[in-house]
Amino acid sequence: MEKDVRDILSHFMIAGKFFGATPVLTGHINDSYNIYIEGNSEPAYFLQWINNYIFKDVPGLMRNIVAVTNHLSAKQSAGKANAAQLRLIPTVDGEFFFRDKEENYWRLYNYISETHSYDVVDDPKIAFEGGKAFGKFSSDLADLPADQLLDTIPDFHNMETRLAAFFQSVMDDKAGRREKVEAEIAFVEERASVMLSIPEMIRRGEIPLRITHNDTKFNNILFDSNNHAVCIVDLDTVMPGSILFDFGDAIRTGANFADEDEKDLGKVDINLPIYEAYTRGFIASTCKSLTVNEKDHLAFAARFMTFIIGLRFLTDYLDGDLYFRTLYPDHNLVRARVQFRLVEKMEENALFMENIVQSALSEYLTH
């Protein structure tokens, strides 16, 4: 492995002499390595193999990342270098990715030292920092036209497409599982029309397309030793979308008391202190740039994103588990039920969640 990594690195403009590499075991899509340079005890670079099975247009994806990282870098005050700024390291040919003889794609980032991330957050102070960080990410990109970026995964959060695929899967019943999920099918049917409201508003231009991250989990935020958020990472899914997608998915993943595949649905509930803290942080960074319709639909966006992920799990279950990796036969069904129960809990707390949004808007718009 080390010889292969050394060969790959020879195509990049690295400073210093290669000393070693260690694989990074987190992440499910790209293979990653921390790269060490002679004389340094900490990694200097972060090397990734880009999964071109998931991402069909790697050059287009990399153009997205170059545009976004360059734009964010230009936002740094007075042109001062920021050690926590994510930067792509160019190849010796001046490109931002290297394609080897086996048609594998590779990229190299600077390593951001003295940082950490969280898979689970139960401290409202950290949740506030996370909301502020993703909000700042969106605000800093607000003046970069969304149509300059490629859709790296077309129709990723398109509710119309997801619902059409779901109802087709119900009709086809390829895995013979429909009888087991009649209650879940009814759950979807009862909410389908209201869930179509956001895509309809986007199509009419009433909610703007922006550059969005589309994978706003807490472990995509790097924090310093004082738990201040310093950098957003994992930019593969940065593409045109609605800011509501980013806000909603952060709440879905970060403010659920239960795990994504919890079998005991009694444990599933919305963590309102984490929701409130994240919301306040997010609005602190975005309130001046949000449109009226975006403000009005923030709280609903949490339900929207939770519903669409549950829908995807249920569709895959009906299809015979073709997309998501599963550990047992009903794994996708368990996942879908968790998401749908969380939707119900959000429905029960809808007024409270909306009041939190309005309170935060009132506070930060007057600053």
Helices and strands as residue ranges (DSSP letters): H 2-9, E 18-24, E 31-37, E 45-50, H 58-74, G 77-79, E 98-99, E 105-110, H 124-140, G 146-148, H 159-172, G 178-181, H 182-195, H 197-203, E 210-212, G 218-220, E 221-223, E 229-232, E 239-241, H 243-254, G 265-267, H 272-286, H 292-319, H 331-348, H 350-365
